[in-house]
Amino acid sequence: MTDQRAVPRALIVLLCTAGAVVTLAGIREVGSIVGPMLLALVLVLAVSPVRTWLQRRGAPGWTLVAVPLTLVLLLLFGMVAILTVAVAETANLASTYGPEFNRLVAGLQDLATRFGVGTEQVNQTIKSFDLGKVFTLVQGFASGLLGVFSSLVLIVVLLLAMCLDAQPLSRVLAAGAASRPLLVRALSDFAHKTRRYLIVSTVFGLVCAVLDVAALWMLGVPLPLLWGVLALITNYIPNLGFILGLIPPALLGLLEGGPKTMIFVIASYLVINFVVQSLIQPKFLGDAVGLSTTMTLLSLLVWAFVLGPLGALLAIPLSLLARALLIDSDPDGQWAAALISGEVPADERR
């Protein structure tokens, strides 16, 4: 008799980890191609209900491609225009508010001297903080996204190809539902969850952005529309997006109106985002994401490392795609799904 032994689980874990590292490293190397491709996929999924609605109304075949493609292109060019303005505006902020920052530094030095803190210590601390770095960070984030959108020809070609293949792919998935039920269900769930996540995040992101713009306008913070757009974009970044969207307007509030204005900016953002994103949005989003808080944060870190700013924006959809392909389509992946979602499997509940 042959000695048949199961592969040790530790070895399986090591091999899977090594495979994941190699795969992510390969994706990072070809990020200039994979990034636009994944962006096009998410955009096509976002407008797919329009194609379904047209099909149910008996619209001509060419409209099933032309209308969704037009909507996606309008969204794409709108994002490019917004990011272009954002990069141009942030480039002037550091030089514009340089004198105000210097006056603030002098005030801090005087205050520190009154409390007996040496001027040299204060200077060393202040040298470690550079006003230009904050706006450079915002500009770099916008420039990184704009760099992806600069491949407009590739993105438009991919969008056209995906819009053309959407209807045939739907028929293929429907035909394969009997032979590959788990894979088809996993891909369908991925598309549904991604659309739901994008719609809910966009609606409530717009609500937060409008309220943030109103608050900044009343407080006299410069460029409120720009920071509202930044709040909308960073709303798609899980966990850390709120902080990234808050830092620039809070700093401008400090330079423009002093500590009181900065405190009001921070308080306004906290109240608006807590009420909208923590109390109201979860009731509409529900369990659409299917990722625990820890997995969401890890997804953000991993995809941002692999694809840069675009990876941070698409962290949730990309993680949902990975889950669909690797876990939900596997008949033995029930407990793996439970571990990353934090929910007990249905057949284990009592």
N, C-alpha and C positions, 0 to 999 in steps of 0.2 A: 504494500500500500504506500502511496506517496504521502509525504508529510505536508499537508496543506495548512498553512498558518495565515491568519489574517494579518494584513499590514498594520503595524503599530499605529495607533492614533496620533502619537507624537510626531511620527514620521510624516503622516498625512498633513498635519498642521504645518510642519516645516516646509514641505514641498509646496503647499498652497500659498504660504507666505512668500516663498521665493518666487513662485510664479507671478504673484500679484506685484511684487517689487519690479520684476523684469518687465511686466506688461505696462505698469505705470511709467517706468523709465522710458520705454519705447514710445508711449503716447506723448510724453513730454518732449521727446526729440522731434516728433512730427506734429507738434502742437499747432503749427501754422496751417496745417491741413485739417487735423482732427477738430480744432476749436471751431472754425467756421462750419464744419460739417455738423457738429453737435448743436450749434446755434441754429442752423437751418432746420434741423430736426425738431427742436423745441418750438420754433416759430410755426412750422407747418402743423404740429400737433395743436398749437394754440388756436388756429383758425379752422381746424378740421370740422367743428360743428357747423360752420357756414356751408361747407361742401355738403354735409349730410342734409342740412335744411334745404338746400337747392335741389338735391337729388330727390327728396321726398315731394317737392313741389313740381317735379317733372321738368326741370330746367334743361336747356340744351347741354350736350356733353361738353362743349368748349367752355361754357360758363363755370363748370365744376373745377376747371383749372384756372381760368382767367380771374375770377372773382377772388378766391383765396390768395392767389399770387399777388394781385393788386393790393389787397389789404396788408399782406406781409411786407411788400415793398414800401408802402406808405409808412408802416411802422418802422421799418429799417432805416429809411432815409430821415425820418423824424428823429430817431435816436442819434444818427450821425450828426445832424444839424445841432442838436442839443449839446452833444459832447464837444463839438467844435467850438461853440460859444463858451462852454465851461472851461475848456483849456485856455482860450484867449483871455477870459476874465480873470482866472486865477493867476495867470502869469503876471498881472499888474498889481496884485494885492500886496505882496511882500514889500515892494518898493513904495507903494502908496502909503502904507501904514508904518513905514520905518521910523519916521519922527515920533509918532505916537508911542511906539514901542520903546524908543529911547527915553521918552519922558516917564513912561511907566517904570522903566528900570531905575531911573534916578530916584523916583518916589520910593521904590522898594529899598534902595540903598539907604535913604534917609531914615525910613522906618526901622530897618534892621539896626542902624547905628543907635537909635534911641533905646532899643532893647538890649544893647550891649553885644550885638553880633558883629564881628569884625568885617570891615569892608572887603578884605581879601577873600574871606569865606563866601560872602555874597557874590562877589565877582566870579569866583570859580563856579558857583552854582548857576549863575546866569549864563556863563559861557557855554554850559552844557545844553542850554535851551536856545535854539535858533528859530526866530519867527519864520524865516524862509522855509525851514524844513516842513512846517505844518502845511503850508500852501503848496510846497513841492510835492508832498505826499498826495494831496488831493489832485493836483495836476497830473502826477504820475499815474494815479488810478484811472483818471479820465483818459489820459493819453494811451494807457494800456488797452482800454476798451476800444478807443478810436483806432488803434493799430490793428485790432481784429476786424473792425468794420471797414478798414481801408482796403481789405481784400474783397471789395464789393463785387467784382466780376465773378470771383469764385463763389461767393455766397449766392449771388443771383442765379448762377448756373445750377448750383445745388438746389436752390429753392424751386426752380423750374422743373428739374428732374424729379424731385420728391413730390411736387404737386401732380406731375404727370403719372407717377407710379402709385399715388395714394389709392385710387380706386382699384387697380389691379391687385395691389397688396391686400386690400380689404377682402377681395374675393379669395385670394390664396389662404388667408388666415381663416376665413369661414369654411373653406374646403378642408383645411387641416384640423379643424376642431375635434373631429372624431378620432383621428389617429394620434394627435399630439395635444390632448386637452389641457394639460398643465402649462405647456409653453404658450399656447394661444391665450389661455386665461391670464397668464402672467403678463403678456404683452398688452392685452386689453386693459388690465388693471393699471399697468404703467401709464398708458395713454390717458386713461380716465383720471388717475390721481394727479398726473402732471398738469392736465388742463384745469382741474379743480384748484390745484395749488396756485397756478398762474393767475386764474381769474380772481380768486379770493385775495391773493397778495396784491394784485394790481388795484382792485377796488379799494381795499383798506389802505394801501399805500398812497393812493390819490387823496383819500380822506385825510390821512396824516399830513401829506404834503401841503394841502390847502390850508389846514389849520396851522401848520408850522409857518407858512408864508404869512398868514394873517397875524400871528403872534410876533414874528420878526418885524413886520411892517409897523405894527403899533409900538414896538420897542425902539424903532429907528435904526435897526441893524441894516447895513448896506447889502445890496444884492439879495433881497429876500427870495426872489423867484429862482435864482441860481441854487440857493440852499434848499428850496423846496424840491427842485429837481433832484438834487443830491439825496435828499431824504427819500424820495420815491425810488431811486436806483438802489440805494443801500438797504431798502426794505426787503429786497430779494436775498440779501446776505444774512444767513441765519446767525443768531446770537450776537455777533459783533457789528452788524450793520448799523444799529442804532447809535453806537458810540462813534463810528466813523462819520455818520451824518451830523452828529452834534458838535464835534470838536471845532470845525471852522467857524460856524456862526457864534459859538460861545466865545471864542477868542476874539472875533471881530466885535462882539458886544463889549468885551473888556476894553478893547482899544478905542472904541467909539464912545461909549458911555460910562466906562469905569466898572468896578466890581459889582455894583448894584444891577447894572444892565446884564452882565454876564450871569448873575444869579437868577434873574428873571428868565433869561433864555433857557438856562438849564432846567429850571422849574417848569417852564411851559412845555418843553420837550418831554420831560418825565411824565407830566400829567397826561398830555395828549397821547403819547405812545403807550403808556400803561393802560389807559382806558380803552383805546382802540385795539391795540395788539394783544394785550393780556386778558382783557375782559370780554370784548365783543368778537374779535376775529376768531378765537378758538371755537366759538359756538358754531360758526359757519364752516370752518375748515375741518373740524372734527379730527378723525384719524386718517385724513387723506395722505399725510406724509408717511406714516408707518415707520418712523425712526425715533428712537429714544433721544433724549437731550444730549447724552454723551456721543451717540453715533452721529447726530446732526453736527456737533462741533467738530468731530473727527473728519466728517465729510468735507466740511468747510476747509479745514487745514490741508487735507490731502489734495482736493481738487484745485485749491488756490496754488498749491505748490506745483501741481502738474501743468495747469493751464493759465496761471496768473489771474488777473482780475476777472476774466471771463469765467474761469473755473469757480471763483468765489460767487459770482452771480448765478451760475447754473449748478451749484453744489447739490441742491435738493433734487432737481430732475435727473442729474447724472447718477446720483446715489440710488434713486428709484429705478433707473435703467439697469444698473449693476445688480440690484436686488432681484429684478424680474428675470434677468438672464442666468444668474448664478444660484439663486435660492428658491424663488417662488416656482420656477420651472422644474425643480428637482423634487421628486416624490419623497425623498428623505430629508428635505430641507426645512421641515416644519419647526423644529426646535431652533435652528439657526435663525429663522424668521422671528421666532419669539424672543431670542436674545437681542437682536438689533432693534426690535420694536418695543420691547419691554412689556409685551402682552402675552399672557398664558395662552397656549394653543386651545382652539375651541373644543377639541375632543378631550382635553384634560380638565376642563372646568366642571365644577360640581355644583 
